[in-house]
Amino acid sequence: MQPERTPPFRAEHIGSLLRPGTLREGFRRLHRGEIDEDGFRAIQDGCIRDAVAMQEAAGLEVVTDGEFRRTTYISHFVDSVDGLEFAPSSFRFYEDDGTSHEFVAPRTVARLKRVKANSGEEFDFLKTVTGKTVKSTLPSPATMHFLAGAEDPPTDIYPDRDALFADLAQTYREDIADLASRGARYVQIDDVPFAMLCDESLRGQLAARGEDPEALVDGYIQLTNDALADRPAGMTLGFHICRGNLKGTWLSSGGYDVVAQKLFRQLDVDHFCLEYDTERAGDFGPLAAMPDDKGVVLGLISSKLPLLEDPAEIEARIAEASRHIALDRLAVSPQCGFSSAVVGNPVSPEDQRAKLALVVDIAARVWPDPAG
């Protein structure tokens, strides 16, 4: 009998899935007052069951609820913490032609205190509808500070950044402890600040405002480690680094070189999920900085484009990556989720299914021994 493999699995996916039409209409009906919260939850439950069945049919060993109980990948956490609200960001999403779009992001407006168990409630339902490994996803602590513009709240709320980060880390320790008490053993942290801090243009913008980008890297590593400090033995922590994922647009460009030595070596997680779907991500050279006790999930399949990738090309890229890090420390996935917000990426449900099945197929060929 083969020993049970712990995460990451050779075939992974990042978390969010395209919201089905029934779920999107459910959101609208709830806002119009046509159904109550219980009626909407019943719709969510049914859609999650279907999403789990789709993931299992694709051959995945790890499943999520598609983030179907959230309006964005961030929203459930913001809603669980008093003192966080959404506000316009000073950053922009970009299309390939240079067109930019505004968006909103979390900002601290009062002292932070965790008041709801949204992550745990998501997990409780999901574990009842699958026998596969359940992955719980959380936005990163740094996202709560950086994404709106890396601005601190007024000093009458927090006297300094250290005090803010201490309370922010505490909300995460409480959320992760709650997940663990319910049986969660696989948690993924979804982060965009570290990728944005790889972008020389954005670093320049920050420096022009008086922010030291390198000090932000150091501060966010410490914040993240503090937030994860009490995770129990046996809980696997993955860390996904994202360059922005909203309706196929993106936030930043730049390879991992700028942060690799510090981030890969100092962040206390088990593996990294790294986007490598476009040239914006740079080359595989920074993987050489990965410590021997950490793995990498290569995000090589685009969740933003409908075109199905050539398996031979993806396998060749995995082989290229293995020149910098051992093949047995690698896995493969889409570069991000398919729907980081209710409005998903410009792909169809059929495209999504095909891409997830492709990930499983490629993993089976590259790593034919499921325990190896």
For each residue, the residues with C-beta under 8 A, 3 or more apart:
1:
2: 5 370 371
3: 371
4:
5: 2 9 61 370 371
6: 236
7: 12 62 133 135 186 236 238 270 271
8: 12 62 236 238 270 271 273 295 297 331
9: 5 12 60 61 62 133 331 363
10: 331 332 363 364 366 367 370
11: 59 60 61 331 332 333 359 360 362 363 364
12: 7 8 9 60 62 273 297 331 332 333 359
13: 55 60 62 64 333 334 337 356 359
14: 137 188 190 240 273 299 303 333 334 335 336 337
15: 64 66 67 73 135 137 188 190 240 337
16: 64 66 67 73 137 336 337 338 339 340 344
17: 51 54 64 66 67 68 337 338 339 352
18: 66 338 339 344 345 347 348 349 352
19: 23 24 47 66 68 339 342 344
20: 23 24 47 50 349
21: 24 25
22: 25 26 43 46 47
23: 19 20 26 27 43 44 47 68
24: 19 20 21 27 28 342
25: 21 22 28 29
26: 22 23 29 30 35 40 43 44
27: 23 24 30 31 40 71 342
28: 24 25 31 32
29: 25 26 32 34 35 39 40
30: 26 27 33 34 35 36 37 39 40
31: 27 28
32: 28 29
33: 30
34: 29 30
35: 26 29 30 39 40 43
36: 30 39 40
37: 30 40 41
38: 41 42
39: 29 30 35 36 42 43
40: 26 27 29 30 35 36 37 43 44
41: 37 38 44 45
42: 38 39 45 46
43: 22 23 26 35 39 40 46 47
44: 23 26 40 41 47 48 68 69
45: 41 42 48 49 125
46: 22 42 43 49 50
47: 19 20 22 23 43 44 50 51 66 68
48: 44 45 51 52 65 66 68 69 125 126 129
49: 45 46 52 53 129
50: 20 46 47 53 54
51: 17 47 48 54 55 65 66 68
52: 48 49 55 56 63 65 126 129 130 132
53: 49 50 56 57
54: 17 50 51 57 58 353 356
55: 13 51 52 58 60 63 64 132 356
56: 52 53 59 60 63 130 132
57: 53 54
58: 54 55 353 356 357 359 360
59: 11 56 357 360 361 364
60: 9 11 12 13 55 56 63 132 356 359 360
61: 5 9 11 132 133
62: 7 8 9 12 13 132 133 134 135 186
63: 52 55 56 60 126 130 132 133 134 135
64: 13 15 16 17 55 67 126 134 135 136 137
65: 48 51 52 68 69 122 125 126
66: 15 16 17 18 19 47 48 51 339
67: 15 16 17 64 70 73 76 137 337 339 340
68: 17 19 23 44 47 48 51 65
69: 44 48 65 76 118 121 122
70: 67 73 74 75 76
71: 27 75 341 342
72: 75 340 341 342
73: 15 16 67 70 137 139 190 337 340 341
74: 70 77 78 105 106 139 143 147
75: 70 71 72 78 79
76: 67 69 70 79 80 118 119 122
77: 74 80 81 84 118 119 138 139 144 175
78: 74 75 81 84 85 86 106 144
79: 75 76 116 118
80: 76 77 114 115 116 117 118 119 171 175
81: 77 78 84 112 113 114 115 116 171
82: 110 111 112 113 114 115
83: 108 109 110 111 112 113 157
84: 77 78 81 106 107 108 109 112 144
85: 78 106 107 109
86: 78 104 105 106 107
87: 104 105 106 107 109 148
88: 102 103 104 105 148
89: 92 102 103 104 105 147 148 149
90: 148 149 151
91: 103 105 147 149 196 202 251
92: 89 100 101 102 103 251
93: 100 101 102 103 244 246 249 250 251
94: 98 99 100 101 244 249 250 251
95: 98 99 100 101 248 249
96:
97:
98: 94 95
99: 94 95
100: 92 93 94 95
101: 92 93 94 95 246 249
102: 88 89 92 93
103: 88 89 91 92 93 246
104: 86 87 88 89 148
105: 74 86 87 88 89 91 143 147 148 149
106: 74 78 84 85 86 87 139 143 144 147 148
107: 84 85 86 87 148 151 153
108: 83 84 112 144 145 152 153 157 158 164 168
109: 83 84 85 87 153 157
110: 82 83 157
111: 82 83 157 158 167
112: 81 82 83 84 108 164 167 168 170 171
113: 81 82 83 167 171
114: 80 81 82 170 171 174 175
115: 80 81 82
116: 79 80 81
117: 80 120 121 175 178
118: 69 76 77 79 80 121 122
119: 76 77 80 122 123 136 138 175 178 179
120: 117 123 124 175 178 179 181 182 184
121: 69 117 118 124 125
122: 65 69 76 118 119 125 126 136
123: 119 120 126 127 134 136 179 182 183 184
124: 120 121 127 128 182
125: 45 48 65 121 122 128 129
126: 48 52 63 64 65 122 123 129 130 134
127: 123 124 130 134 182 183
128: 124 125
129: 48 49 52 125 126
130: 52 56 63 126 127 134
131:
132: 52 55 56 60 61 62 63
133: 7 9 61 62 63 185 186
134: 62 63 64 123 126 127 130 184 186
135: 7 15 62 63 64 186 187 188 238
136: 64 119 122 123 179 184 186 187 188
137: 14 15 16 64 67 73 187 188 189 190
138: 77 119 172 175 176 187 188 189 190
139: 73 74 77 106 143 144 189 190 191
140: 143 144 189 190 191 192 193 224 239
141: 144 145 165 168 169 172 220 223 224 227
142: 145 146 191 193 194 220 223 224
143: 74 105 106 139 140 146 147 190 191 192 193
144: 77 78 84 106 108 139 140 141 147 168
145: 108 141 142 150 152 164 165 168 193 220 223
146: 142 143 149 150 192 193 196 216 220
147: 74 89 91 105 106 143 144 192 193
148: 87 88 89 90 104 105 106 107 151
149: 89 90 91 105 146
150: 145 146 206 209 211 216
151: 90 107 148
152: 108 145 158 160 161 164
153: 107 108 109 157 158 164
154: 157
155: 158 159 160
156:
157: 83 108 109 110 111 153 154
158: 108 111 152 153 155 161 163 164 167
159: 155 163
160: 152 155 163 164
161: 152 158 164 165 219
162: 165 166
163: 158 159 160 166 167
164: 108 112 145 152 153 158 160 161 167 168
165: 141 145 161 162 168 169 219 222 223 226
166: 162 163 169 170 226
167: 111 112 113 158 163 164 170 171
168: 108 112 141 144 145 164 165 171 172 223 227
169: 141 165 166 172 173 223 226 227 229
170: 112 114 166 167 173 174
171: 80 81 112 113 114 167 168 174 175
172: 138 141 168 169 175 176 227 228
173: 169 170 176 177 226 227 228 229 230
174: 114 170 171 177 178
175: 77 80 114 117 119 120 138 171 172 178 179
176: 138 172 173 179 180 187 227 228 230 231 235
177: 173 174 180 181 230 232
178: 117 119 120 174 175 181 182
179: 119 120 123 136 175 176 182 184 187
180: 176 177 183 184 185 231 232 235
181: 120 177 178
182: 120 123 124 127 178 179
183: 123 127 180
184: 120 123 134 136 179 180 187 235
185: 133 180 234 235 236
186: 7 62 133 134 135 136 235 236 238
187: 135 136 137 138 176 179 184 231 235 236 237 238
188: 14 15 135 136 137 138 237 238 239 240 273
189: 137 138 139 140 224 228 237 238 239 240 269
190: 14 15 73 137 138 139 140 143 240 242
191: 139 140 142 143 194 195 224 239 240 241 242
192: 140 143 146 147 195 196 241 242 243 244 251 252
193: 140 142 143 145 146 147 196 197 216 220
194: 142 191 197 198 217 220 241 259 263
195: 191 192 198 199 241 242 243 244 251 252 254 275
196: 91 146 192 193 199 202 243 251 252
197: 193 194 202 203 213 216 217 220 258 259
198: 194 195 252 253 254 255 256 257 258 259 282
199: 195 196 202 203 252 253 254
200: 203 204 254
201: 204 205 253
202: 91 196 197 199 205 206 252
203: 197 199 200 206 207 213 258
204: 200 201 207 208
205: 201 202 208 209
206: 150 202 203 209 211 212 213 216
207: 203 204 210 211 212 213
208: 204 205
209: 150 205 206
210: 207
211: 150 206 207 215 216
212: 206 207 215 216
213: 197 203 206 207 216 217
214: 217 218
215: 211 212 218 219
216: 146 150 193 197 206 211 212 213 219 220
217: 194 197 213 214 220 221 259 262 263
218: 214 215 221 222 262
219: 161 165 215 216 222 223
220: 141 142 145 146 193 194 197 216 217 223 224
221: 217 218 224 225 262 263 266 267
222: 165 218 219 225 226
223: 141 142 145 165 168 169 219 220 226 227
224: 140 141 142 189 191 220 221 227 228 239 267 268
225: 221 222 228 229 266 267 268
226: 165 166 169 173 222 223 229
227: 141 168 169 172 173 176 223 224
228: 172 173 176 189 224 225 231 237 268 269
229: 169 173 225 226 268
230: 173 176 177
231: 176 180 187 228 235 237
232: 177 180 235
233:
234: 185
235: 176 180 184 185 186 187 231 232
236: 6 7 8 185 186 187 270 271
237: 187 188 189 228 231 268 269 270
238: 7 8 135 186 187 188 189 269 270 271 272 273 297
239: 140 188 189 191 224 267 269 271 272 273
240: 14 15 188 189 190 191 272 273 274 336
241: 191 192 194 195 256 272 273 274 275
242: 190 191 192 195 245 275 336
243: 192 195 196 250 251 252 253 275 280 281
244: 93 94 192 195 249 250 251 252
245: 242 250 303 304 336 337 340 345
246: 93 101 103 249 340 341 343
247: 341 343 344 345 346
248: 95 304 305 345 346
249: 93 94 95 101 244 246
250: 93 94 243 244 245 253 280
251: 91 92 93 94 192 195 196 243 244
252: 192 195 196 198 199 202 243 244 280
253: 198 199 201 243 250 280
254: 195 198 199 200 258 280 282
255: 198 258 281 282 283 285 286
256: 198 241 259 260 263 274 281 282 286
257: 198 260 282 285 286
258: 197 198 203 254 255
259: 194 197 198 217 256 262 263
260: 256 257 263 264 286 289 290
261: 264 265 289
262: 217 218 221 259 265 266
263: 194 217 221 256 259 260 266 267
264: 260 261 267 272 286 289 290 291 294
265: 261 262 289 291
266: 221 225 262 263
267: 221 224 225 239 263 264
268: 224 225 228 229 237
269: 189 228 237 238 239 272 294
270: 7 8 236 237 238 294 295
271: 7 8 236 238 239 294 295 296 297 331
272: 238 239 240 241 264 269 290 294 295 296 297
273: 8 12 14 188 238 239 240 241 296 297 299 333
274: 240 241 256 281 287 296 297 298 299
275: 195 241 242 243 278 281 299 335 336
276: 281 284 298 299 300 317 321 335
277: 281 299 300 301 302 304 334 335
278: 275 281 302
279: 282
280: 243 250 252 253 254
281: 243 255 256 274 275 276 277 278
282: 198 254 255 256 257 279 285 286
283: 255 286
284: 276 287 320 321 323 324 325
285: 255 257 282 288 324
286: 255 256 257 260 264 282 283 289 324
287: 274 284 290 296 321 324 325
288: 285 324 325
289: 260 261 264 265 286
290: 260 264 272 287 294 296 325 329
291: 264 265 294
292:
293:
294: 264 269 270 271 272 290 291 329
295: 8 270 271 272 329 330 331
296: 271 272 273 274 287 290 321 325 329 330 331
297: 8 12 238 271 272 273 274 330 331 332 333
298: 274 276 317 318 321 330 331 332 333
299: 14 273 274 275 276 277 333 334 335 336
300: 276 277 309 314 317 318 332 333 335
301: 277 309 314 332 333 334 335 355 358 359
302: 277 278 305 307 309 334 335 355
303: 14 245 334 335 336 337 338 345 347 352 355
304: 245 248 277 335 336 345 346 347
305: 248 302 346 347
306: 346 347 348 351
307: 302
308: 351 354 355 358
309: 300 301 302 313 314 355 358
310: 313 314
311: 314 315 358 361 362 365
312: 315 316
313: 309 310 316 317
314: 300 301 309 310 311 317 318 332 358 362
315: 311 312 318 319 362 365 366
316: 312 313 319 320
317: 276 298 300 313 314 320 321
318: 298 300 314 315 321 322 327 330 332 362 366
319: 315 316 322 323 327
320: 284 316 317 323
321: 276 284 287 296 298 317 318 324 325 330
322: 318 319 325 326 327 330
323: 284 319 320
324: 284 285 286 287 288 321
325: 284 287 288 290 296 321 322 329 330
326: 322 329 330
327: 318 319 322 330 366 367
328: 367 372
329: 290 294 295 296 325 326
330: 295 296 297 298 318 321 322 325 326 327
331: 8 9 10 11 12 271 295 296 297 298 363
332: 10 11 12 297 298 300 301 314 318 359 362 363 366
333: 11 12 13 14 273 297 298 299 300 301 359
334: 13 14 277 299 301 302 303 337 338 355 356 359
335: 14 275 276 277 299 300 301 302 303 304
336: 14 16 240 242 245 275 299 303 304 340
337: 13 14 15 16 17 67 73 245 303 334 340
338: 16 17 18 303 334 344 345 347 352
339: 16 17 18 19 66 67 342 343 344 345
340: 16 67 72 73 245 246 336 337
341: 71 72 73 246 247 344
342: 19 24 27 71 72 339
343: 246 247 339
344: 16 18 19 247 338 339 341 347
345: 18 245 247 248 303 304 338 339
346: 247 248 304 305 306
347: 18 303 304 305 306 338 344 351 352 355
348: 18 306 351 352
349: 18 20 352 353
350: 353 354
351: 306 308 347 348 354 355
352: 17 18 303 338 347 348 349 355 356
353: 54 58 349 350 356 357
354: 308 350 351 357 358
355: 301 302 303 308 309 334 347 351 352 358 359
356: 13 54 55 58 60 334 352 353 359 360
357: 58 59 353 354 360 361
358: 301 308 309 311 314 354 355 361 362
359: 11 12 13 58 60 301 332 333 334 355 356 362 363
360: 11 58 59 60 356 357 363 364
361: 59 311 357 358 364 365
362: 11 311 314 315 318 332 358 359 365 366
363: 9 10 11 331 332 359 360 366 367
364: 10 11 59 360 361 367 368
365: 311 315 361 362 368
366: 10 315 318 327 332 362 363
367: 10 327 328 363 364 370 372
368: 364 365
369: 372
370: 2 5 10 367
371: 2 3 5
372: 328 367 369
